[in-house]
Amino acid sequence: MARTKVCARSVAVAVTAVALAVVTGCAVGPGASRATRGAVARPAAARDLADRSAGAAGARAGQAAACDPQASSLAPSGPPQVTPGSFMAKILARGHLIAGVDQSTYHFGYLNPLDGHIEGFDIDMVRAVAAAIFGNPDKVEYKAISDAQRIPDIRNGEVDIVAHTMTILCDRLRDVDFSSVYFDAHQRVLVPKNSTATGLASLAGQKVCATAGSDSAKFIASYPARPRVVLVTVPYWTDCLVLLQQGQVAAISTDDTILYGLAAQDPFTKVVGAPLTDEPYGLAISKQHPDFVRFVNAVLARERADGGWAASYAHWIGTPVPAPPAARYAS
């Protein structure tokens, strides 16, 4: 069996019910399986949810006028095929796909300390792309990156694709291309179970953690509370969890997908408040490779149609399984 390589930075992960540990260096092992690991069921949120705060509406009004993030990708040209001279052919000749992923978001991109495998919903999407190129989903080299590294690594050619709970935003579309939307998330708030906070508005004047380079951090920084919410940034979401456990921040605010993973790691936390934003996830790809964008969208179309998306959702996120986001394209 081909082996996948995981190049990971050290990440401090809280000691919790799922026994996360500090992970360092490059681990080598077979691709992640879909064996059951106790996914947490989450309440389904309506797609295309309008921002619930004036701050979000103001910050994104200009973007909405310029483009539609949920219909910004290139339509497939047909079923996924590796054609001569294409970027996919270059990947095939190299022998593996290089994917920028997270290693600390439980259920989406998570380095399992028990077997050294990166696994999760995002990883399943990458494996589907590898399977379409090689006929083997294990032909992936995973590069663990922070939120801030996602766009630079795509633009510099360090990775072929990024699968990293990455929201499609108009300002990001100026730098990279995205696949069609493969997951809908919504920003909310995580607090200790004994907290009386009911959402971001109730945290005025208090410290709230987010990762540097995330749109969650931008949202917190511009949130119209008085006094202002104090933004604290760190490289990884598990760093936020450590700060919350140590009482150095009052809350964490980001996508509910990430927060539910953190809550699964620490049973003394809870997700609160109404959804604040709509966060459509896409797989990020260089603007130099439109053929690869169309290829990836053909893979995602097949995942939606053949039940692969639904099986991954049921395993990592829970049931009931909603319909996958409908594919919408700019051209």
KASUL-V743985 format. One line per field, one symbol per residue. psi: psi as a letter, one per 40 degrees, with the letter a starting at -180 (. if undefined). A space follows every 10 residues. Layout:
BEGIN
psi=???
END
This chain:
BEGIN
psi=hiiihhhiih hhhihadefi ihhiahihii iiifihffih iihhihifhi heidddddde ddddddihde feihiieaih hhiheidddd ddddeihhhh iieeghedhh hhedeehhii dddddddddd dddeeheegh hhhhiidded dddddeedid ihgffhhhid ddeddiiiii heihihhahh iideieiead defheihhii iheieddddd dehfihiihh hhiididddd dddddeeeid ihhaiddddd dddddheeii hiiihdihgh iihhiieegd dddddddddd dddddeeddd dddddddaii hiiihhhiid .
END
